[in-house]
Amino acid sequence: MNTNHWTDFNDAEAQQGGFNLIPKGTLVAVRMTIKPGGHDDYSQGWTGGYATQSFDTGAVYLSCEFVVTAGEFAKRKLWTNIGLHSAKGPKWGQMGRSFIRALLNSSRGIQPGDVSPQAVAGRRISGINELDGIEFIAQVDIEKDGKGEDRNVVKHAIEPDHPGYAAMRGQLMSPSPMSAPRAPVQQAQAQSQPGYPQSTTRPEQSGKPAWAQ
């Protein structure tokens, strides 16, 4: 008896179980990409259409996806927002700045306490576009999502003074601190995201990072 592949599913393979959470505290090499939100504020340096502003609270953040690039959990994805501004006070933005400082140290191999001219320059960026596609070592955490279910997130970047950093550094696919930043998001791309505010025309950002020149 002939059966149709899409009407008889008895010979289909059994469904595989979902992914287990990555254990809390696991160190992984990740590549961070930013989902464009189309919100710009030139006075703050938020250009290129990368920032997102919440319609509900007015908070501004970077909507980030982290893809594990190597090891046991390669290709797994995690999502976290990096705070830029909150009407409730400066704490959220300060936490965001601390996280970005740490991921720059992690990506560029800069010791947290290094205050040499090269290190100081290495913690500067010409624009948020330099963070889109950056690779660094992260520590996996677990938190509740909006439905009360556990999910993996990234809240800490692992810096060179961490005992596990040296072993993980080799897992970065593009560890060179001299790598050029990615091109900024085009306005049309940012505005194509449903539900996001539109932004005005912005100048192009390109070239080698200032700290690497």
C-alpha angles and dihedrals in degrees: 000000000000117000130192116246091226100042102045115052100172091107094046116116116260115262114262121232121257125262118284115230117268105252115262112260095027114145115226137171109240141182113217122212126181124225105222116241099180096234116135131181111174092190089063097039092249100141138141095057094274101123123084126210120206114234090208102050106011089236116151122217147148113255102217136190120197120201118195105233103193146009133039094331098042115157093018113135131219129183131211137158119230110214120231103165140000128184087220092071145290098290097091093049091047090053089051092051091049091051093049091048090053095047090050089052089048096047096042098038096243120157111234092236096045110119097171116132091254093051092047090051090047091061092057125086131192091222145336088274088079089065095053105096096007117150125215144144114274137186115228118231134182127227139159118269126216090280093052094253124132118256136172118253138172115237103148133051114208112234128205093264091064113103091231097049100087094054092048097044091081090061093066108106093208106025096155111119089208095066113126121245121255119260115268120263112268117242093241091055093050093048092050090070107102116238096016125118117252121243134213126253111289134196121260119260117203146135136065118329111267092238091057097050 
